[in-house]
Amino acid sequence: LTLPQFVQLMDNFVGEDISLPTVKRLTAFIKREYKQTVEEKIKQREKIHRMSHVAQRKHLLEALFEKWDSKACGSLDLEEVIAVLSTFKGHKGKEALMEAKEELCSRYPQLSKVGKITPKAFQIFLELIASKFSGNEDETMDNLVSFLTTSVEQSHIKSLQSSARRRWLQDIQKAAETSGTNMEPVYKAVIKALYQDMEAHGNNKTISAYIALLEENQLSPEQGQVLLRYVACTADNAPYILNRVLHRDMKGISFAAIDQGKPIYVPRVQHHGNIHFWSSDDHEEEKKGSLLVLPLHDAHWRVFGVLGLDTLRDQSHTSIFLTHEITFYEGVCHAFSKAYHHICMRENVLQVAVTALDWLYPRTPSIHAVTIYLVEPGTDKNYTLCKMITTDNTGQKEIHRSPIVLLREENLLRDYLFKCTDSSEVTLTSIYGEHHIAVPLHDLSRQTLGIFDISIGEHKKLPPQEQKDLQKMLKMAQAACSEILQRSLEEREPTQVLEAERVTNMRHAGILFHRFMLQELRECV
């Protein structure tokens, strides 16, 4: 138990109406009776040492990956990594490398196609290599990391350039983590990063940019099963392309970039012949400049949209995109993909919560209201709580598109919510005679991701059957959320159990709640 968890456990145990002398007697009793054997102390120290070592290694691997990824594109070339690793420990090292590569490609089949390795796959690759040597695996891993750290060098100028670019990419992720489920701040952060890089490293070219996402084509499938919808762009393009759609049978190179899964660069659009121009200000033959279209990949390397940039508004008409710029734009695509799917994950978690409440309300008439919060990072390592959904005693829900943000210092009566977040444990309280049960939704490391704030009015506890149904709902909701988080982390295809999951392709995450409910029912029969 952590300190906040221990305090919360004791707080729940003693309740609200206990006297101070009783608390003192309980404290004295615990101090007197709690004993730890020598074996338990040794195990605890070993566990702490192991956790510290794992955290330190993770930090070193992340730093190594960042150092190697000097162009801040979010991935490394697999063959380049293998070339450096092939000089580790001579012939034995090469054998270990080939075996590890075979296992890695078996685990991530898309690697052989894309030839790019992500931070997570990079860490797994090194762990696989270390496991092939005899002797202490931890020691081999440390030697391997040390070898790579000294092997990978970069110039001071490159280091400054990559650190600046990395900050701009981090701003994209920060926008996703602090905007509830709203994509607009993420779109703005992407455009800002492109402008900042153009000013600092792009010779101040005048660029236009847009993001287009794939959608199922339900209105005119004869034009193709999917279409591209332009969801964000620079201000100059907004009147022409925002919310417009591009079909497969229209002019353009976007679908070619999607099909190939690689960027397509047109240095001179006037000589290409297959460019779709949305603006009709000039004749097509008078359009001059460069066009770059980059595919947006998810964690499984499936394309879900494109990022486009052009220099059609640049007065010099000779501006081109350099290799280091295109590589950075690939990093922007990677950062946007992470941000986009982070928000999709949060939307799926909320969808699970809504489905869970729909199941719960007809069974628990004693529940007066439920409010759902998501935890977001704040300033100076603090955090905020965002009120996302409010449900009244009839089950009627209000979804807050612009979340109401709660800060700890401004919400003393809601301090129980912050105690619940700190401890990741159930918290009970009473405010002006109204009893609340705050229940955390955990992420995969048991940190608090969100909170169910359940009001049961003047009742100190729910009737037995209602309490049982509440516990069942919370268990299934947590299982479904853990599945969503696991899917968002893994770079492999998820396992699907129900046919409905295959049909919807996770567009309706609430199905997961019913899947876990059904699985538990099967186990009980």
ROVO-792761 format. One record per residue (C-alpha): x, y, z. Coordinates in steps of 0.05 Angstrom, whole numbers, plus 5000, padded with zeros to 4 digits. Each point is the difference from the previous one (the first is absolute). Layout:
N
XYZ ...
This chain:
525
500050005000 502250714986 499150535054 493650294968 497249304992 501449825073 496950645024 493849894957 499449285023 500150225073 495250574986 495049514968 500949525058 498750485057 494450394965 497950725011 497050005071 505749685038 502950375060 507250245006 501649545060 497649404959 504650204943 505850065048 498649315029 499749704929 506650334982 503349735063 497149314985 502949994929 506850245024 500149465053 497449424959 503150124932 506249574991 504349864939 504549384996 507250034975 497949624937 494550514986 504850585008 505049674953 494549874948 497550715006 507050294990 501249544940 493450214969 501650745010 507049904970 497149634940 494750534988 505250555004 504649624952 494349894949 498050745004 507350224991 500949544940 493550254968 502550725008 506749824969 496749654941 495450594988 506050475002 503849554952 494249974951 499350765002 507550094988 499949524941 493650314972 503650664988 494950214948 494249925049 495949574953 497749515055 503049364969 506749714981 502149644936 500349265018 505949844954 504050585029 498749745070 502249304979 506350274967 502250335065 498049405043 503849524955 506650235030 498049825071 503949405028 502449744933 497549344972 495849835061 496850684996 498149904926 496849335016 496050315058 498150584955 497249564944 496049575049 497250625034 498350324933 496249374979 496050005065 498650754994 497449954929 495749415022 497150435055 499250624955 498649744928 499550714973 507450125014 502249644938 495550444959 501250695030 507249905024 498850495058 500749855074 496150375054 502550155071 496349415030 502349514946 507150275008 499949845075 497249304986 505349884947 505750165048 496849565054 499549424950 507450094981 502150005074 496049375013 504149624948 506550055039 502049545057 501350315068 496550575035 494750294953 499650675037 507550084995 499949844925 494450504990 503850555037 506249854957 495850034937 496950675019 506950285018 502849754933 494550334960 500450655039 507350084982 498849774928 494650504985 502850704993 497150644972 502850694988 498350595045 496050354945 495949374987 498949935075 497350725006 495649914939 497149345024 498850265071 496150604973 496049554954 498749515056 497150565043 495150184945 497949274992 499149945076 495250604996 495649584954 499549445052 498950515056 494250294961 496849314997 501049875074 496950665022 494050084955 495049485023 497749674936 500550624957 504449934938 500350754982 506050165047 503849414969 498750264929 502450695021 506349715033 501749624935 499350634957 504150405051 505649484999 500350034924 500450765001 505350005055 504449524962 499250394936 502250645035 506049675035 502549504949 496150104935 502750664973 493350335017 496449684942 492550164995 496449355011 492849765002 498149365036 494149555013 497949365036 495049534967 497349375033 497149384968 492549875009 495349464975 496550254938 492749885016 496750504953 503449824934 503649335005 500549974924 505550525007 504049555047 498949655067 503750555037 500950754993 504650535028 496950565042 504250635011 499350125075 505450535011 504350484959 503850655001 495750634999 501350164927 497249334978 493850005045 495150324951 501749484947 501149335033 497649985073 494749455007 500549844926 500849284977 504649674949 497749364966 504349474966 497450174931 502150735007 506750294979 505649985053 505849615030 497249915070 497149314988 506549784967 503750205063 494949615041 500649374956 507650024999 500650195074 505750484983 500750754989 499150264929 503850624981 498550434939 505550534992 496450364943 492449945000 499450354933 503449414965 496249435036 493149994968 496349635055 499550515056 493250195029 499850765010 494450225046 501050754989 497650274934 503650685007 504849834943 499949534941 503249325014 505650134951 501950635039 500749635067 507349945021 503449705061 501349355035 495149505031 501449475052 494949495025 501849555059 495849415025 497749985073 501349315031 497049705063 503849545047 498749414953 502850404941 493150064968 498850664965 494250415028 501150674964 505150474970 503950635017 501050464940 504650594990 501250464940 503650634981 494950254949 499450675035 507650115004 501750594956 506749724978 496549404966 506649625006 499449775073 500949265010 499849555062 506849755022 501449305026 500750225073 493450374996 496349394971 502949575055 497550495052 493149994969 500149255008 501250145074 494150475001 495749444970 502449535055 498650515054 493150164971 498449254997 501749915073 495950615020 494149804956 499849305027 500850255072 493650404991 496749404966 501949585060 496850515048 493750014957 499849245003 500850015076 494250495005 495849574954 501349415046 497950435060 493650224965 498349274982 501449795071 495450535028 494549804951 500649295028 500250235073 494450515006 493949544992 502949555054 501950545052 494350485015 503650235064 505550344960 498350754994 505450234951 506649794968 505450474974 505849754959 506750365002 506449904960 506850165030 504450484960 507150255014 500450715026 505850475015 505949855046 498549255004 492950155025 493949734966 492950224985 493449634998 495550104939 492649905010 498049634936 493249685013 494450155051 494249535011 493750155042 495549525039 496149814937 506349804962 499650614955 507150184979 503350664984 506549944962 504550625009 503250164933 503950555035 502149655064 499350355067 507050005031 500949905075 506350245036 501449735069 501250675034 493450274973 495649415019 500949845074 493249655003 502149554943 506649825034 497649285005 500649954925 507450205004 501149515057 497049464956 504750204944 506250025045 498749325031 496649654941 495349715052 492550065014 498550625042 493750105042 497650685024 493950405020 498750724977 494350365036 496649335013 500949744929 504349364998 504949904943 504049394976 506050204957 502649414960 506450044958 500949724930 507249774996 504950014943 504749414989 504850245054 494350085050 500350764997 493350354998 497450134930 492950225018 494950005056 492849795010 497150495052 493749635024 495050375043 495249575042 496550575035 498549935074 501349245000 506549815032 500349384956 496249674944 495249415010 503949334993 497649834930 501250704973 507050005032 501449334966 497750274932 504350635010 506149585015 498749564939 499350624955 506550315027 503749344990 497749934928 501350744984 507149935027 501249374959 497550344937 504350625012 506149575013 498749654933 499550674965 506550255031 503649354983 497750064927 502450714997 506949795024 501049364960 502650034930 496649344983 492849854978 495149945059 496449365016 492650054986 494949555034 493150224978 497950064927 497550715015 507150215016 502249794930 494250354967 500950665037 507649985001 499950335069 495850594977 495249835056 504649855059 494049875045 499549314968 506149825041 496150115065 494749504977 505449514977 503149975070 493149955031 498449414954 506749665014 498850045076 493049724991 502949414960 505049865055 494550005052 495649504962 
